Amino acid sequence: MQGSKAKKIAVTAAAMLAAVTLAACSSSSSSSSSSTKTTQVKLKTAYNNTGKTNQTATKNGTLKVAEPNDSPFEGISDPVLQDNQEDLDVFSPSGGQPGASDALFNTDKNYKILKGGLANLKLDRKAKTATITLRKNAKWSNGMPVTAKDIEYPYEVIANPQTTSQQYSSDFNAIEGMAAYHSGKAKTISGFSYPDGQSGRVAVIHFSRMAPSMQYAGNTFLWSTVEPYEYIKNVPISKLASSEQVRKKPIFTGPYKLDKVVEGESTSWSPNKYYWGKKPQIKHIVINVVSSSNIDKAIQSKKYDFIIPGGVMHGTDYKELKNTKGYQIVGQPALSYGYFGFNVGHYDTKAQKNVMDKNSKMANVKLRQAMMYALNLDQLNKKFGNGVTWRANTLIPPIFSKYYDKSAKGYPLNIKKANRLLDEAGYKKKGKWRVQPNGKKLTIYFGAMQGTSTQEAEYQDYLQQWHKIGLHVVFATGKPMEMNSFYDTVQKPKQSKIDVYDAAWGLSSEPTPTGLYGTTATYNMGHFVSKENTKLMNEMNGSKSWNTAYRVKIFKQWQQYMNKQAAYAPDNFSYNWEPVNKRVKGFDVSPANNEFWSNLSLTSSNMK
């Protein structure tokens, strides 16, 4: 509930990814009463430490960073292949910003692409091209130059028929030749050209159409990171994720280079002498995985300087840590949200698209709506959220203030309506439980991830609420699942173990949801497909949407439509927040801080 689900990374093409993670009132009211709504805390994005940098402590010291998680991290360093937040976090010092390994572009506070990063971007709407020009001193951490081929190679990895990457979506088909390459009909992507050769500094991408989202990092048309082609070219793309170049000896373009990986537990870093940007000040960084049951004590006993920005922290942690001596709480609205997904189809591996199964257990929209109206999300968030988590009302989080529809109602508690919807849909009571419209027994399997005792209490509350409306809902495996097992299950092309699940998305910094809910999106794990959904998502980046007001209107229509369909339904919004020890100077998680790691220094050798 409280932003505590492990988050799946939606689209890590972001030049900034603050978090795509794998995370009521009276019984008859149709909206929440004010007494059950969560009062949100107000947090600043920076800790303004006025203390003087201690050069000795900084040049000889170690910055100790915690990654809260109850499972070992998988260890995939390549942003093209990563699909969970934990890998993104533990390899974070390899980029200018948290969650921005090997990012091409700098951004402003709204994630709009600026000049001055590893590369500059020039869009030509008339010619339908995007020209990416690398800076002259762009190098990998082993000293190799970054080349135009390194800009192109991520697209090959993402779209290769044998890839393990989850990042492909239909928007990439706007690149000339991308669909042919993705289907295996072409060996190369024809839409790339290199004015000064593949080992030069310029790559030009040719599109069949241009999209307004291309102006922002993390969009679904332009990938925003580079791949070290010369370093990995001899590794088959199907085996890249398990290769030594990705798991044990990866190279990066950011301020720090990787010194050591302790599998599943920690990463260690030192300054990258080939970094093109601001020279990093702190000599060493160590990032350790800390379980959710130990994270509060670890901070209170001053074992860590801060929790990695984007790390999953709960409302109960906030209550425990907000007044901890020697620490300042910093945060911003999360680039993530919790959601409920319903299994309504399968992924056709031959056609490479999602297909709705009209006879699937969860195919009836009224059943899905009823299950959502039965939940008391407002009360749970008030009880456990402590102002840093609250009930979500749409599938676009408030950090995208321009596009977020604050007027959407979402699913506040309404037991009366839930029962009525089930009656209308023919789910009649037969003894204690309702049966299917055809009279057969109905058991719904709920998938959830292991977590804190608070989270387990929330899951039990969901089950109790569903039982109240006569639905026999049980845990899919008899209990919450280990994170990796959970995602292995829901990401199968076809599965019947889980009917409804509770999870979370960590998002890229551009809100177009095609990569999550599109027809061809592998992240569309519930397999919801409709003509209207496709039409609205396409329209978000259609020619009319260069007009911002029109684009906003389409985004709001999509939010209302998805709420009505309830194939994916909003659970919670939250702050990304972290306690920062007061010896740390320069801590600022704003998207406009393109040198997050390099700007950090220490004011003392010991934690405050």
WOWO-V166496 format. One record per residue. N is the residue number from 1. SS is DSSP state (H for helix, E for strand, L for the rest). OMEGA is omega in degrees with one decimal (none if undefined). D_FIRST is the distance of its C-alpha to the first C-alpha in Angstrom with 2 decimals. Layout:
BEGIN
n: (N,N)
ss: (SS,SS)
omega: (OMEGA,OMEGA)
d_first: (D_FIRST,D_FIRST)
END
This chain:
BEGIN
n: (1,2,3,4,5,6,7,8,9,10,11,12,13,14,15,16,17,18,19,20,21,22,23,24,25,26,27,28,29,30,31,32,33,34,35,36,37,38,39,40,41,42,43,44,45,46,47,48,49,50,51,52,53,54,55,56,57,58,59,60,61,62,63,64,65,66,67,68,69,70,71,72,73,74,75,76,77,78,79,80,81,82,83,84,85,86,87,88,89,90,91,92,93,94,95,96,97,98,99,100,101,102,103,104,105,106,107,108,109,110,111,112,113,114,115,116,117,118,119,120,121,122,123,124,125,126,127,128,129,130,131,132,133,134,135,136,137,138,139,140,141,142,143,144,145,146,147,148,149,150,151,152,153,154,155,156,157,158,159,160,161,162,163,164,165,166,167,168,169,170,171,172,173,174,175,176,177,178,179,180,181,182,183,184,185,186,187,188,189,190,191,192,193,194,195,196,197,198,199,200,201,202,203,204,205,206,207,208,209,210,211,212,213,214,215,216,217,218,219,220,221,222,223,224,225,226,227,228,229,230,231,232,233,234,235,236,237,238,239,240,241,242,243,244,245,246,247,248,249,250,251,252,253,254,255,256,257,258,259,260,261,262,263,264,265,266,267,268,269,270,271,272,273,274,275,276,277,278,279,280,281,282,283,284,285,286,287,288,289,290,291,292,293,294,295,296,297,298,299,300,301,302,303,304,305,306,307,308,309,310,311,312,313,314,315,316,317,318,319,320,321,322,323,324,325,326,327,328,329,330,331,332,333,334,335,336,337,338,339,340,341,342,343,344,345,346,347,348,349,350,351,352,353,354,355,356,357,358,359,360,361,362,363,364,365,366,367,368,369,370,371,372,373,374,375,376,377,378,379,380,381,382,383,384,385,386,387,388,389,390,391,392,393,394,395,396,397,398,399,400,401,402,403,404,405,406,407,408,409,410,411,412,413,414,415,416,417,418,419,420,421,422,423,424,425,426,427,428,429,430,431,432,433,434,435,436,437,438,439,440,441,442,443,444,445,446,447,448,449,450,451,452,453,454,455,456,457,458,459,460,461,462,463,464,465,466,467,468,469,470,471,472,473,474,475,476,477,478,479,480,481,482,483,484,485,486,487,488,489,490,491,492,493,494,495,496,497,498,499,500,501,502,503,504,505,506,507,508,509,510,511,512,513,514,515,516,517,518,519,520,521,522,523,524,525,526,527,528,529,530,531,532,533,534,535,536,537,538,539,540,541,542,543,544,545,546,547,548,549,550,551,552,553,554,555,556,557,558,559,560,561,562,563,564,565,566,567,568,569,570,571,572,573,574,575,576,577,578,579,580,581,582,583,584,585,586,587,588,589,590,591,592,593,594,595,596,597,598,599,600,601,602,603,604,605,606,607,608)
ss: (L,L,L,L,L,L,E,E,E,L,L,L,L,L,L,L,L,L,L,L,L,L,L,L,L,L,L,L,L,L,L,L,L,H,H,H,L,L,L,L,L,L,L,L,L,E,L,L,L,L,L,L,L,L,H,H,H,H,H,H,L,E,E,E,E,E,E,E,L,L,L,L,L,L,L,L,L,L,L,L,L,L,L,E,H,H,H,H,H,H,L,H,H,H,E,L,L,L,L,L,E,L,E,L,L,E,E,L,L,L,L,E,E,E,L,L,L,L,E,E,E,E,E,E,L,L,L,L,E,E,E,E,E,E,L,L,L,L,E,L,L,L,L,L,E,L,L,H,H,H,H,H,H,H,H,H,H,H,H,L,L,L,L,L,L,L,L,L,L,H,H,H,H,H,E,L,L,H,H,H,H,H,L,L,L,L,L,L,L,L,L,E,E,L,L,L,L,L,L,L,L,E,E,E,E,E,E,L,L,L,L,H,H,H,H,E,L,L,L,L,L,L,L,L,E,L,L,L,H,H,H,H,L,L,L,L,H,H,H,H,H,H,L,H,H,H,H,L,L,L,L,L,L,L,L,E,E,E,E,E,E,E,L,L,L,E,E,E,E,E,E,L,L,L,L,L,L,L,L,L,L,L,L,E,E,E,E,E,E,E,L,L,L,L,H,H,H,H,H,H,L,L,L,L,L,E,E,L,L,L,L,L,L,L,H,H,H,H,H,H,H,L,L,L,L,L,E,E,E,E,E,E,E,L,L,E,E,E,E,E,E,E,L,L,E,E,E,E,L,L,L,L,E,E,E,E,L,L,L,L,L,L,L,L,H,H,H,H,H,H,H,H,H,L,L,L,H,H,H,H,H,H,H,H,L,L,L,L,E,E,E,L,L,L,L,L,L,L,L,L,L,L,L,L,L,L,L,L,L,L,L,L,L,L,H,H,H,H,H,H,H,H,H,H,L,L,L,L,E,E,L,L,E,E,E,L,L,L,L,L,E,L,L,E,E,E,E,L,E,L,L,L,H,H,H,H,H,H,H,H,H,H,H,H,H,H,H,H,L,L,L,L,E,E,E,L,L,L,L,L,E,L,H,H,H,H,H,H,H,H,L,L,L,L,L,L,L,L,L,E,E,E,E,E,E,E,L,L,L,L,L,L,L,H,H,H,H,L,L,L,L,L,L,L,L,L,L,L,L,L,H,H,H,H,H,H,H,H,H,H,L,L,H,H,H,H,L,H,H,H,H,H,H,H,H,H,H,H,H,H,H,H,H,H,H,L,L,E,E,E,E,E,E,E,E,E,E,E,E,E,E,L,L,E,E,L,L,E,L,L,L,L,L,L,L,L,L,L,L,L,E,E,L,L,L,L,L,L)
omega: (-167.8,-179.6,-172.3,176.4,172.5,-172.4,171.7,177.3,-179.6,-177.6,-174.9,176.3,-175.5,167.8,171.5,178.7,-175.6,175.4,none,-179.7,163.0,none,none,-173.8,-179.6,-170.0,-177.9,-176.8,-179.4,174.5,-175.6,172.2,-176.3,-176.6,-179.5,178.9,-178.4,172.9,-175.5,175.3,176.4,-178.1,176.1,-177.6,-176.5,169.5,-176.6,-179.5,-177.7,178.9,-178.7,176.8,174.2,-173.6,-179.8,-179.8,-176.8,-175.5,-178.5,-170.4,176.9,174.7,-176.0,-173.1,180.0,172.7,-177.7,179.3,-178.7,176.1,173.6,175.4,-173.7,175.5,177.0,-174.6,-173.6,-178.3,178.2,-174.9,179.9,173.0,169.8,-172.7,-174.0,176.9,177.6,-176.5,-172.0,175.6,-173.6,-178.3,177.8,178.9,-179.7,179.8,173.5,179.2,-175.3,178.5,173.6,-178.8,179.2,-164.9,166.2,-179.6,171.6,-174.7,177.9,179.1,176.0,-175.8,178.9,170.8,172.2,178.8,175.3,178.6,172.9,-179.2,173.7,178.2,176.6,-175.6,-177.8,-179.4,-177.3,179.6,168.6,179.8,-179.7,-177.1,179.6,174.5,-173.6,-176.3,179.5,-179.7,170.9,-175.8,172.3,176.9,178.6,176.6,170.9,-173.4,176.8,177.6,178.4,175.4,-175.9,-169.2,175.5,-179.6,176.6,-178.7,-178.7,-170.5,-178.7,-179.3,-178.1,-172.6,170.6,178.2,179.1,-166.1,-175.6,170.1,-173.5,179.7,177.7,179.5,175.6,174.7,-178.9,176.6,-177.3,-179.2,179.7,177.9,-177.3,-178.9,179.5,-179.1,179.7,-178.6,-179.6,177.3,-171.7,-175.7,177.2,172.0,-173.8,-176.6,177.7,175.7,-177.7,177.9,177.8,-173.2,-172.7,172.2,177.5,178.9,-177.9,-175.8,171.8,175.4,177.9,-177.0,-179.8,-179.1,-179.4,-179.9,-173.1,175.7,177.8,-179.8,-173.1,178.5,-177.7,175.4,-170.7,175.8,178.6,175.5,179.8,-171.5,-176.9,-176.3,-174.1,-171.2,-178.2,177.4,176.6,-177.0,-179.9,-177.0,-175.0,-175.7,-179.4,-175.0,176.8,-179.2,179.8,-173.4,-170.8,-176.4,179.5,173.4,-173.3,178.0,-172.3,-172.1,-179.3,175.1,-178.2,176.3,-173.2,170.9,167.5,-166.9,176.9,-171.4,-173.0,170.5,179.4,-170.4,171.3,-175.2,176.7,-175.4,-179.8,-176.9,-176.0,-171.6,-178.6,-177.8,178.5,-172.6,-174.7,-171.6,-176.6,170.6,173.6,177.8,-178.7,171.5,178.5,-177.7,-178.3,179.7,-177.7,-170.3,-178.3,179.6,-179.5,177.6,-178.6,177.7,173.1,176.8,-175.0,177.2,175.0,173.6,-175.9,176.6,-175.2,176.6,-174.4,176.5,-173.0,174.8,178.3,175.3,-178.9,178.7,-176.9,-169.4,-169.8,-179.6,-178.6,-178.5,178.0,-179.0,174.2,177.2,-179.7,178.2,176.3,177.2,-171.2,169.3,-177.1,170.7,172.9,-178.3,170.5,177.6,179.0,-179.1,-175.3,-178.4,179.3,177.0,178.9,-174.4,178.4,-179.1,-179.7,176.8,177.2,-178.9,175.3,174.2,-172.9,178.7,-180.0,-175.8,-175.1,-174.8,-176.0,-175.8,-179.7,174.8,-179.6,179.3,-179.2,179.5,179.0,178.8,-179.5,-174.7,-179.6,-173.1,178.3,-177.6,179.4,179.9,177.5,-177.1,-172.2,-171.5,176.9,173.9,179.1,174.7,179.6,-177.9,176.9,179.8,177.4,177.8,171.4,-175.3,-173.9,176.4,173.4,-168.8,-178.9,-172.3,-177.5,-179.3,-177.0,-179.7,-179.7,-176.2,-175.4,-177.3,171.3,-179.0,174.7,-176.9,-178.9,180.0,179.4,179.1,180.0,179.5,179.6,177.3,-179.6,-176.8,176.2,177.3,-173.2,176.3,175.0,-171.0,-177.0,-170.9,172.7,176.9,178.0,178.2,178.9,177.0,-179.3,179.4,179.7,171.3,-178.3,-177.0,-176.2,178.5,178.9,-178.4,174.8,179.2,-178.1,177.2,177.0,-179.7,178.2,178.0,178.3,178.3,179.6,178.1,176.9,-177.6,179.6,-179.1,178.2,177.7,-179.8,-179.5,172.6,178.9,179.5,-179.4,-179.9,175.1,-175.5,-179.3,-178.6,-179.4,175.3,-172.8,171.4,-170.4,-175.6,177.1,179.0,-177.3,174.6,-178.7,-174.4,179.5,175.2,-179.9,177.7,178.8,179.5,180.0,-175.7,178.8,178.4,-178.2,-179.7,-177.3,179.6,174.4,163.4,-167.2,168.2,-170.0,172.4,-164.7,179.6,-173.4,-176.9,-177.9,178.4,-168.6,179.4,-179.0,-176.7,-174.6,177.6,176.2,177.1,-168.4,173.5,173.8,176.5,180.0,171.4,178.8,-177.8,178.2,179.1,-178.9,-178.0,-179.9,175.9,-178.0,178.6,179.8,175.1,-175.5,179.4,-174.0,167.4,170.8,-172.8,-178.4,178.7,-179.7,177.7,-179.6,-179.6,178.4,-178.3,175.3,179.8,-179.9,179.1,-179.3,-178.3,175.9,-178.9,-178.4,177.5,172.3,165.9,-175.6,-176.1,177.5,-178.8,167.9,-179.1,167.4,160.1,-176.6,178.8,171.8,-178.6,179.1,-172.5,170.7,-177.9,178.9,175.7,-176.9,-176.9,-176.3,177.1,177.1,-179.7,177.5,-175.1,177.1,-176.4,-174.6,-178.7,-179.4,-178.2,171.4,-178.0,179.7,176.5,-179.9,-179.2,178.1,-177.6,none)
d_first: (0.00,3.74,5.74,6.37,7.36,11.06,12.23,15.32,17.95,19.04,22.38,23.42,26.61,25.42,27.71,24.65,21.17,18.89,16.08,16.23,13.77,12.94,7.57,13.77,17.01,19.99,20.09,22.48,21.53,21.01,19.10,17.06,19.36,19.49,18.78,15.16,14.42,12.97,15.88,15.24,17.04,19.82,20.29,23.24,23.31,26.15,27.44,31.06,32.85,36.47,37.70,40.24,39.44,40.98,42.67,43.33,39.76,38.48,41.13,40.97,37.42,34.21,30.89,28.25,24.79,21.67,19.27,16.21,15.60,15.94,18.32,21.60,21.73,23.75,26.38,27.03,28.37,29.37,27.05,28.53,27.41,24.09,21.03,18.30,17.22,18.56,22.08,21.97,21.12,23.75,26.45,25.64,28.99,30.81,30.01,30.80,27.17,23.98,23.05,26.53,28.69,32.10,31.24,34.25,33.64,33.05,30.96,30.91,27.99,27.10,27.35,30.78,33.07,35.81,38.96,39.35,36.92,37.92,39.13,39.80,39.04,41.50,40.72,43.72,42.84,46.44,46.93,43.35,42.87,40.54,42.56,40.87,43.18,42.48,43.75,46.93,45.54,42.47,42.37,40.24,39.79,42.71,44.98,45.10,45.13,42.25,43.89,43.58,42.98,39.89,38.52,39.26,38.25,34.43,35.15,37.19,34.50,31.78,34.11,36.17,36.27,35.75,32.88,29.64,28.03,25.22,26.01,28.62,28.30,31.03,31.36,33.14,35.84,37.10,38.66,42.14,42.47,38.80,38.47,41.72,40.56,37.17,39.03,41.53,44.45,45.00,45.11,44.31,42.46,45.32,43.48,43.77,46.94,48.04,50.74,51.67,50.78,47.77,48.41,48.66,46.18,45.59,43.66,43.91,41.50,43.01,40.87,41.73,39.73,38.15,34.73,33.64,30.48,32.92,33.33,29.84,28.53,26.07,27.65,28.03,31.85,32.69,31.26,31.01,31.83,34.99,35.92,38.83,41.00,43.99,41.89,40.07,42.49,43.90,40.60,39.92,36.78,35.51,35.75,34.64,31.14,32.81,35.77,36.91,36.89,33.11,32.09,34.65,36.79,35.01,36.60,35.03,36.19,34.18,35.17,34.52,35.69,34.18,36.22,34.40,31.47,30.69,29.04,25.29,25.59,27.01,28.94,31.87,33.40,36.60,37.98,39.06,42.69,42.74,39.90,41.15,39.19,39.06,39.98,37.13,38.02,36.22,37.98,35.15,31.39,29.53,25.88,24.51,21.43,19.97,17.56,14.36,16.35,19.25,18.10,18.44,21.85,22.95,22.56,24.08,26.97,27.49,27.24,25.70,26.62,23.20,19.95,20.36,19.35,16.44,15.31,11.66,11.28,8.70,9.23,11.09,13.21,14.14,15.41,17.31,18.79,19.47,22.96,23.93,27.64,28.72,25.49,24.46,20.90,20.99,18.56,18.22,15.86,14.17,15.88,12.68,9.89,7.16,9.12,10.52,13.98,16.93,19.90,22.88,25.46,26.62,27.84,31.63,32.62,36.18,35.52,32.48,30.38,27.69,29.09,27.69,28.83,29.78,30.04,26.65,24.69,22.02,24.70,24.92,23.07,23.20,21.46,18.52,18.54,18.86,15.83,13.73,15.71,15.14,11.42,10.94,7.99,10.22,10.87,7.54,7.00,10.64,10.59,8.25,8.02,11.81,12.73,11.24,8.04,8.68,8.61,10.26,13.67,15.10,15.06,16.85,15.08,17.05,18.54,20.86,22.15,25.20,23.53,20.30,20.92,19.80,21.67,19.56,18.00,15.26,14.19,14.29,14.98,18.50,19.58,23.17,22.65,20.62,23.58,26.09,24.69,24.89,28.38,29.52,28.42,30.40,27.79,29.99,29.43,31.61,31.34,27.81,26.09,26.56,28.54,28.82,31.25,33.87,33.63,32.16,29.47,25.84,23.25,19.99,18.43,14.66,13.75,10.88,11.27,12.28,10.46,10.67,11.74,8.81,6.58,9.64,9.82,6.70,8.45,11.59,10.70,10.23,13.57,15.22,14.62,16.04,18.82,19.67,20.79,22.77,20.87,21.26,17.98,17.85,16.27,18.24,19.87,19.59,16.63,13.78,15.67,16.69,15.37,18.85,19.67,16.62,17.65,21.27,20.75,19.02,21.39,24.45,26.66,26.61,24.56,24.15,22.01,18.68,18.63,15.03,12.23,8.64,9.08,9.52,12.85,14.66,17.47,21.12,22.65,24.15,22.02,24.04,21.72,24.60,23.55,20.30,21.50,25.29,27.70,28.58,25.23,24.40,20.73,20.88,19.67,19.49,23.01,22.92,26.27,28.23,31.18,29.52,26.47,28.98,31.24,28.70,27.39,31.02,31.93,29.44,31.88,35.03,38.17,37.42,34.15,36.13,36.28,33.03,33.03,33.36,30.57,28.20,29.28,28.54,25.02,24.31,26.01,23.85,20.59,22.07,23.36,20.15,18.36,21.36,21.40,17.74,18.35,15.36,13.12,10.76,7.04,6.42,9.14,9.73,12.80,14.15,15.81,18.07,20.63,24.13,27.12,29.93,32.44,30.81,32.54,31.75,27.94,26.80,23.85,25.27,25.88,29.51,29.85,31.20,32.41,29.34,30.60,34.26,33.76,32.42,34.95,35.17,36.98,37.64,37.88,35.64,32.18,32.34)
END
